[in-house]
Amino acid sequence: MKSIIGVILAGVLFFGIIFYLSPRFMPESPFYNFKRIAEKGTMVTKRTPEAKADYYLYLLDQRYKELDWVSKYKYEYVLSSSLRYSTTAGEAVQLIKTNNLVEYKQPILDRFSKHKKKYEYHEKTVGVVGGQRGFLRDAINYIDLYSEDLKTVN
């Protein structure tokens, strides 16, 4: 019986540490899926549209860091990272539009502008190989599309 309790406590401790460290995981990490699960779990706890919008601001920054990192070091993850960024951006804009959260319009537009500049820099200067450069361009194009869509919120 003591060994079962020990195993359970070790498992809880392990997953607690993984959950705590999850914001630091990048797409190539074997623990990256734990990060995504933790993010989805955290989003479920957000009860109001404002709380969800605040969390989307955080998630956009996380996706930005990931795409920035893979654009420099792990080119094979550019496609999946650009898709995650674009999906998060689209979900954030949809939440803001659906709930008419005008106060979040400018913070999101500011982030989009900052992120777009960095991605354009990577597109031109980083040695992204083959079609990977096109995936960066796709992220940039989605930023433009979502920015225009967000500008319709009054």
C-alpha positions in Angstrom: 0.0 0.0 0.0 2.8 2.4 0.9 4.4 1.8 -2.6 1.2 2.7 -4.3 0.9 5.9 -2.4 4.5 6.7 -3.1 4.0 6.2 -6.8 0.9 8.4 -6.8 2.7 11.1 -4.9 5.7 10.9 -7.2 3.4 11.2 -10.2 1.6 14.2 -8.7 5.0 15.8 -8.0 6.3 15.1 -11.5 3.2 16.5 -13.2 3.2 19.5 -10.8 6.8 20.3 -11.8 6.1 19.8 -15.5 3.0 22.1 -15.2 5.1 24.7 -13.4 7.9 24.6 -16.0 5.5 24.3 -19.0 5.6 28.0 -20.1 9.4 27.5 -20.8 8.9 24.5 -23.2 9.5 25.1 -26.9 8.0 23.0 -29.7 11.0 20.6 -29.9 10.7 19.7 -26.3 9.3 16.2 -25.5 7.1 18.0 -22.8 5.7 20.6 -25.2 2.3 18.8 -25.3 2.1 19.3 -21.6 2.4 23.0 -22.2 -0.5 22.9 -24.6 -2.6 20.9 -22.2 -1.9 23.3 -19.4 -2.8 26.2 -21.6 -6.1 24.6 -22.6 -6.9 23.7 -19.0 -6.1 27.3 -17.9 -8.4 28.7 -20.6 -11.3 26.6 -19.4 -10.9 28.2 -15.9 -11.4 31.7 -17.5 -15.1 32.5 -16.9 -15.5 35.9 -18.4 -14.8 37.2 -21.9 -12.4 39.7 -20.3 -10.5 37.0 -18.5 -10.3 35.0 -21.7 -9.1 38.1 -23.6 -6.4 38.7 -21.0 -5.3 35.1 -21.4 -5.2 35.4 -25.2 -2.9 38.3 -24.8 -0.6 36.0 -22.8 -1.0 33.2 -25.3 -0.1 35.5 -28.3 3.1 36.4 -26.5 3.8 32.7 -26.0 3.2 31.8 -29.6 5.3 34.8 -30.7 8.2 33.6 -28.6 7.9 30.1 -30.0 7.8 31.2 -33.6 10.6 33.6 -33.0 12.7 30.8 -31.5 12.0 28.2 -34.1 12.7 30.7 -36.9 16.2 31.0 -35.5 17.1 27.5 -34.4 14.6 24.8 -35.3 13.4 25.4 -38.8 11.5 22.2 -39.0 9.0 23.6 -36.5 8.2 26.8 -38.4 5.1 25.4 -40.0 3.5 24.1 -36.9 4.5 27.2 -34.9 3.1 29.6 -37.5 -0.2 27.7 -37.6 -0.4 27.8 -33.8 0.3 31.5 -33.8 -2.3 32.2 -36.5 -4.9 30.0 -34.8 -4.4 31.8 -31.5 -4.6 35.2 -33.2 -7.8 34.3 -35.0 -9.4 33.0 -31.8 -8.4 36.2 -29.9 -9.9 38.4 -32.6 -13.1 36.3 -32.7 -13.5 36.6 -29.0 -13.0 40.3 -29.1 -15.5 40.8 -31.9 -18.1 38.5 -30.5 -18.1 40.1 -27.1 -17.4 43.7 -28.4 -14.3 44.0 -26.1 -13.3 47.4 -27.6 -10.7 47.9 -24.8 -8.7 44.9 -26.1 -8.6 46.1 -29.7 -5.5 48.3 -29.3 -3.4 45.9 -27.1 -3.9 43.2 -29.7 -3.2 45.5 -32.6 0.0 46.6 -30.9 1.1 43.0 -30.4 0.3 42.2 -34.0 2.5 45.1 -35.1 5.4 44.1 -33.0 5.1 40.4 -34.0 4.8 41.2 -37.6 8.0 43.3 -37.6 10.0 40.5 -36.0 8.6 37.9 -38.5 9.4 40.1 -41.4 12.9 40.5 -40.1 13.2 36.7 -39.9 11.8 36.2 -43.3 14.5 38.5 -44.8 17.5 37.7 -42.7 17.3 34.3 -41.0 18.5 31.3 -42.9 15.0 29.7 -43.0 15.2 26.9 -45.6 12.9 26.0 -48.4 9.2 26.4 -47.9 9.8 27.4 -44.2 10.1 31.0 -45.4 6.7 30.8 -46.9 5.2 29.7 -43.6 6.6 32.9 -42.0 5.0 34.8 -44.8 1.7 33.1 -44.0 1.9 34.2 -40.4 2.5 37.7 -41.5 -0.4 37.6 -43.9 -2.7 36.3 -41.1 -1.5 39.1 -38.9 -2.6 41.6 -41.7 -5.9 39.8 -42.1 -6.7 39.7 -38.4 -5.6 43.3 -37.9 -8.0 44.5 -40.6 -10.8 42.4 -39.1 -10.1 43.7 -35.6 -10.2 47.3 -36.9 -14.0 46.9 -37.5 -14.6 46.6 -33.8 -16.1 49.9 -32.5 
